[in-house]
Amino acid sequence: MGFTPDWLTQELRRGGSISGSTTVTSVKRETLGQGEGFMGELARLTVGYEGGPGPATMVAKIPTQVAHNRARGRSLGVYQREVRVYADLLPDLPIPAPQVYAAIYEETGEEPGVLEQMRKAEKLPLWLLRVLVRRAAMNADVPPTVLLLEDLGSSAKVGDQVAGTSVAVAAQVLETLAPFHAASWGAADLPDEPYLQSPVVITRIIHAGYRNSYKRFIKEMGHLLSPRTLRLLRTVKKTGIDRRRRLYSEPPQCLLHVDFRLDNLFFHQDGGLACVIDWQTSTPGPAVYDLCYFLTGSLAASTPESEIDDLIAQYHQCLVASGVTGYPLDRLRSDYNDCLMVMLEGMPLGADDLEFGDERGRDLIERWIERLDARLQRVPA
């Protein structure tokens, strides 16, 4: 997409980021984050003005140009969802997020019918769902979608999921994550919109994707898994659907980030969490999902389970301090173990058929698999 001075002038005026007398006179574009995101592309825009001030730099986000990844994003509704979450939900929630200068998604009119199509698809035989999932991954037609966001690069440092982080930094992150979850606990105040439907609606569709990707995933990534985890992965064929439905219906629900990992977090110089980005997959669900996703993706495989237990307990204490009741620590630990298996079911989908980009993209997936394998050792075989 071409970010021309005329277009930027129009959108920044519309969003109130510049005055009606201010005009964009120049735009310089620099690509960012290659190998870090699979469904979106980022660029830093350096902008010149006349007639008044405006943001000197900003980050532009558009759908990925990798057709297969874009088709996957389209099938999951990630592009509409991220625009709406940034524009409609985050301003009222206790989570640090970048300032939004423009949030554009040109709706096609088909969006309201997508959820009903998914509900109907859930009733189809699994073999037919597998065919439909493959077919959906071939449609890369995405409406014009653009986010213009505050550039945090000069004031904070983005996390590095390949390198991972320390238990101490993880503890600081959880002190922000828990109040965010608590603010929408019970999910009663979230808008009833198709883009915010819980993944429980498409449980069998997700499982069909696992079935499609399972064999190739074992062939390409199985060497990273212990024999015990490989056995657990095979049990998902029988238990995956019921487990996901239980996790997304029995524990209290709240708004999740769903891709809560280091590459989507910015940090202050003192290590505190400065900002959370990339809300493409945000949906209601069990709070333990974000917790489990973050811990399995961020901490070294050698991290003792006793330290993981301490982090889970700290997160629970923060929930209680934020007003959450009726969710005991023992239940959180049990849900955490279930969530580890849900992560295992989803790993073939994420690692098997997405284009990884550069070498860092593959390194990220491999480190994640190794860390998840280590965490799964606590799950009864």
C-alpha positions in Angstrom: 0.0 0.0 0.0 1.2 3.5 -0.8 1.2 5.9 2.2 1.0 9.1 0.2 1.1 12.6 1.8 -2.5 13.3 0.6 -3.8 10.1 2.1 -2.0 10.5 5.4 -3.2 14.1 5.7 -6.8 12.9 5.3 -6.6 10.1 7.8 -4.6 12.0 10.4 -7.1 14.9 10.2 -10.0 12.5 10.5 -8.5 11.0 13.7 -7.7 14.3 15.2 -3.9 13.7 15.2 -3.3 16.9 13.2 -5.4 20.0 12.8 -7.4 21.0 9.7 -4.7 23.5 8.7 -1.9 20.9 9.0 -0.7 19.1 5.8 1.6 16.1 5.4 4.3 17.1 3.0 6.6 14.1 3.0 6.6 10.4 4.0 9.6 8.0 4.3 8.8 4.3 4.8 11.1 1.7 6.6 10.1 -1.9 6.9 10.1 -3.3 10.4 9.9 -6.7 12.1 10.7 -9.2 9.3 10.3 -12.7 10.7 8.4 -11.5 13.8 4.8 -11.5 12.6 3.1 -14.0 10.4 -0.2 -12.3 9.5 0.8 -8.6 9.4 3.5 -6.4 8.0 4.9 -3.3 9.8 6.6 -0.2 8.6 7.9 2.9 10.3 6.7 6.1 8.6 8.8 9.3 9.1 6.5 12.2 8.3 7.0 15.8 7.5 4.4 18.6 8.0 3.6 22.2 7.2 1.0 24.4 8.8 1.2 22.7 12.2 2.7 19.8 14.2 2.0 16.1 14.0 3.6 12.8 15.0 7.2 12.8 13.6 7.1 9.0 13.2 4.4 6.3 13.4 4.1 2.6 12.8 1.8 1.4 10.0 0.4 -2.1 10.0 -1.2 -3.9 7.0 -2.1 -7.5 6.2 0.8 -9.7 5.3 1.7 -10.0 1.6 2.3 -13.8 2.1 -0.8 -15.1 0.4 -1.2 -18.3 2.5 -0.7 -16.5 5.8 -3.1 -13.7 4.7 -5.7 -16.4 3.9 -5.3 -17.9 7.3 -5.7 -14.4 8.9 -8.8 -13.8 6.8 -10.4 -17.1 7.8 -9.8 -16.3 11.5 -11.2 -12.7 11.1 -8.0 -11.2 12.5 -7.9 -8.0 10.4 -11.3 -6.7 11.3 -10.9 -7.8 14.9 -7.7 -5.9 15.6 -9.0 -2.7 14.1 -12.2 -2.9 16.3 -10.3 -3.9 19.4 -7.9 -1.0 19.1 -10.6 1.5 18.3 -13.5 0.3 20.5 -12.2 -1.7 23.5 -8.7 -0.8 24.6 -9.3 2.8 25.5 -11.5 1.6 28.4 -9.3 -1.2 29.7 -6.3 -1.1 32.1 -3.7 -2.3 29.7 -0.9 -0.1 28.2 -1.5 0.2 24.4 -0.1 2.5 21.7 -2.0 5.6 20.7 -4.1 5.0 17.6 -3.8 7.6 14.8 -6.0 5.7 12.4 -7.9 2.3 12.4 -9.3 1.4 9.0 -11.1 -1.8 8.0 -13.4 -1.5 4.9 -16.2 -3.9 5.8 -17.6 -6.0 2.9 -21.0 -6.6 4.3 -20.3 -10.3 4.6 -18.9 -10.1 8.2 -22.2 -10.6 10.1 -22.8 -13.9 8.3 -19.4 -15.4 9.0 -20.3 -16.5 12.5 -23.4 -18.2 11.4 -21.5 -20.0 8.7 -19.0 -21.2 11.4 -21.9 -22.4 13.6 -23.3 -24.4 10.7 -19.9 -25.8 9.8 -19.4 -27.1 13.3 -22.2 -29.6 12.7 -20.5 -31.1 9.7 -18.6 -34.4 9.7 -15.0 -34.0 10.7 -13.7 -35.2 7.3 -15.7 -32.5 5.5 -14.5 -29.9 7.9 -10.9 -30.8 7.1 -11.7 -30.2 3.4 -13.3 -26.8 4.2 -10.4 -25.7 6.4 -8.0 -26.4 3.5 -10.2 -24.5 1.1 -10.5 -21.5 3.4 -6.7 -21.3 3.6 -6.7 -20.6 -0.2 -8.8 -17.4 -0.1 -6.5 -14.5 0.5 -8.9 -11.7 -0.5 -8.8 -9.2 2.4 -10.5 -5.8 2.5 -8.3 -2.7 2.8 -7.0 -2.7 6.3 -4.6 -0.2 8.0 -3.6 0.7 11.5 -1.5 3.8 12.2 0.0 3.5 15.7 2.3 5.4 18.0 5.9 4.6 17.4 7.3 3.2 20.7 10.8 2.4 19.3 12.5 5.5 20.8 11.0 5.3 24.2 10.8 1.5 24.9 12.4 -1.8 23.8 10.4 -4.6 22.3 10.8 -8.1 23.9 12.6 -10.9 22.2 10.8 -14.3 22.3 13.7 -16.1 20.8 16.0 -15.0 23.6 13.2 -15.4 26.2 13.1 -13.6 29.5 13.8 -14.1 33.2 11.4 -15.2 35.9 11.7 -11.7 37.5 10.6 -9.9 34.3 7.8 -12.5 33.8 6.5 -11.7 37.3 6.4 -8.0 36.4 4.4 -8.7 33.2 1.8 -10.8 35.1 1.2 -7.8 37.5 -0.2 -6.0 34.4 -1.9 -9.0 32.8 -4.0 -9.9 35.8 -5.8 -6.5 36.3 -6.5 -6.5 32.5 -8.2 -9.9 32.8 -10.0 -8.8 36.0 -11.5 -5.7 34.3 -13.7 -7.8 32.0 -14.1 -10.9 34.3 -17.2 -12.7 33.4 -17.3 -11.1 29.9 -20.7 -9.7 30.6 -19.8 -6.1 29.5 -18.2 -7.1 26.3 -20.1 -6.1 23.1 -22.0 -8.9 21.4 -20.2 -8.7 18.1 -19.3 -11.5 15.6 -15.7 -10.5 15.7 -15.5 -11.1 19.5 -17.0 -14.6 19.5 -15.1 -17.1 21.7 -13.2 -19.9 19.9 -15.5 -22.4 21.5 -17.8 -21.6 18.5 -15.2 -23.2 16.1 -13.8 -26.0 18.4 -14.3 -28.7 15.8 -12.9 -26.4 13.0 -9.8 -25.9 15.0 -9.5 -29.6 15.6 -9.9 -30.3 11.9 -6.9 -28.0 11.3 -4.9 -30.0 13.8 -5.9 -33.2 12.0 -4.8 -31.7 8.7 -1.4 -30.5 10.0 -0.6 -33.3 12.5 1.5 -35.6 10.3 3.5 -32.9 8.6 4.2 -31.3 11.9 5.6 -34.5 13.4 7.7 -35.0 10.3 9.3 -31.5 10.5 9.2 -30.7 14.2 8.9 -34.0 16.0 12.6 -34.1 16.7 12.0 -31.2 19.2 9.5 -33.2 21.2 10.2 -35.8 23.9 8.7 -39.2 23.5 6.3 -38.4 26.3 5.0 -35.2 24.6 4.6 -37.1 21.3 2.4 -39.6 23.1 0.4 -36.6 24.6 0.1 -35.1 21.1 -1.5 -38.4 19.8 -4.1 -38.4 22.6 -5.3 -35.0 21.3 -7.1 -36.9 18.5 -9.5 -38.3 21.0 -9.5 -35.6 23.8 -8.9 -32.3 22.0 -12.5 -31.3 21.2 -13.9 -32.0 24.6 -11.0 -30.4 26.4 -11.2 -27.2 24.5 -14.9 -27.0 24.9 -14.5 -27.5 28.7 -11.8 -24.8 29.0 -13.9 -22.3 27.0 -17.1 -22.9 28.9 -16.5 -23.9 32.6 -13.9 -21.4 33.8 -14.9 -17.7 34.0 -14.3 -15.8 30.7 -12.8 -12.4 30.1 -11.2 -10.6 27.2 -8.0 -12.2 26.2 -5.1 -10.9 24.1 -4.5 -14.5 22.8 -1.1 -13.7 21.3 0.4 -12.5 24.6 4.1 -13.1 24.0 7.4 -11.2 24.3 7.5 -10.0 20.7 4.2 -8.2 21.3 5.4 -6.5 24.5 7.4 -3.3 24.9 9.5 -2.7 28.1 10.7 0.4 30.0 14.4 0.6 30.7 13.8 -0.7 34.3 12.1 -3.8 32.9 8.5 -2.8 33.6 5.9 -3.4 30.9 5.4 -0.3 28.8 2.9 -1.4 26.1 1.1 -4.4 24.5 0.6 -4.5 20.7 -0.8 -6.9 18.1 -4.5 -7.5 19.1 -5.4 -9.5 15.9 -6.5 -12.6 17.8 -8.1 -11.0 20.8 -11.3 -12.8 21.9 -13.2 -13.7 25.1 -11.9 -16.9 26.8 -10.5 -18.3 30.0 -7.9 -16.0 31.6 -5.5 -19.0 32.0 -5.0 -19.0 28.3 -3.0 -15.8 28.2 -1.1 -16.9 31.3 -0.2 -20.3 29.9 0.6 -18.9 26.4 3.0 -16.3 27.9 4.8 -18.7 30.3 5.3 -21.4 27.8 6.6 -19.0 25.1 8.8 -16.8 27.3 10.7 -18.9 29.9 13.7 -21.2 29.2 12.9 -24.9 29.1 15.3 -25.3 32.0 13.1 -23.2 34.3 12.1 -25.3 37.3 8.4 -26.1 37.6 8.5 -24.8 41.2 9.2 -21.3 39.8 6.3 -21.7 37.3 4.1 -22.6 40.2 5.2 -19.5 42.0 4.3 -17.3 39.0 0.9 -18.9 38.7 0.3 -18.2 42.4 1.5 -14.6 42.0 -0.9 -14.1 39.0 -3.7 -15.5 41.1 -2.9 -13.1 44.0 -3.1 -10.2 41.5 -6.5 -11.4 40.3 -7.8 -11.5 43.8 -6.3 -8.0 44.5 -8.1 -6.7 41.4 -11.5 -7.9 42.8 -11.8 -11.4 41.3 -13.6 -13.9 43.6 -14.8 -17.5 43.3 -11.8 -18.8 41.4 -9.5 -20.6 43.8 -5.8 -21.2 43.1 -6.3 -25.0 42.8 -8.8 -24.5 40.0 -6.4 -22.1 38.2 -3.6 -24.8 38.4 -6.0 -27.5 37.1 -7.1 -25.2 34.2 -3.4 -24.4 33.5 -2.7 -28.1 32.9 -5.7 -28.4 30.6 -4.5 -25.3 28.8 -1.1 -26.8 28.2 -2.8 -29.6 26.2 -4.8 -27.0 24.3 -1.5 -25.3 23.4 -0.2 -28.6 22.2 -3.3 -29.1 20.0 -2.7 -25.7 18.4 1.0 -26.0 17.8 0.7 -28.0 14.6 -1.6 -25.3 13.1 0.9 -22.5 13.9 4.1 -24.3 13.1 3.1 -26.5 10.1 1.5 -24.4 7.4 2.5 -20.7 8.0 5.4 -19.2 6.2 8.0 -18.3 8.8 9.7 -15.5 6.9 13.4 -15.2 7.7 15.6 -17.5 9.9 14.3 -15.8 13.1 10.8 -16.9 12.4 11.8 -20.5 12.4 14.0 -20.0 15.4 11.0 -18.6 17.3 8.8 -21.6 16.5 11.5 -24.1 17.4 12.2 -22.4 20.8 8.5 -22.3 21.5 8.1 -26.0 20.8 11.1 -26.9 23.1 9.7 -24.7 25.9 6.2 -26.1 25.6 7.7 -29.6 25.6 9.4 -28.9 29.0 6.2 -27.4 30.5 4.1 -30.4 29.4 6.1 -32.7 31.7 3.8 -31.7 34.5 0.7 -33.0 32.7 -0.3 -36.6 33.6 0.5 -39.0 30.7 
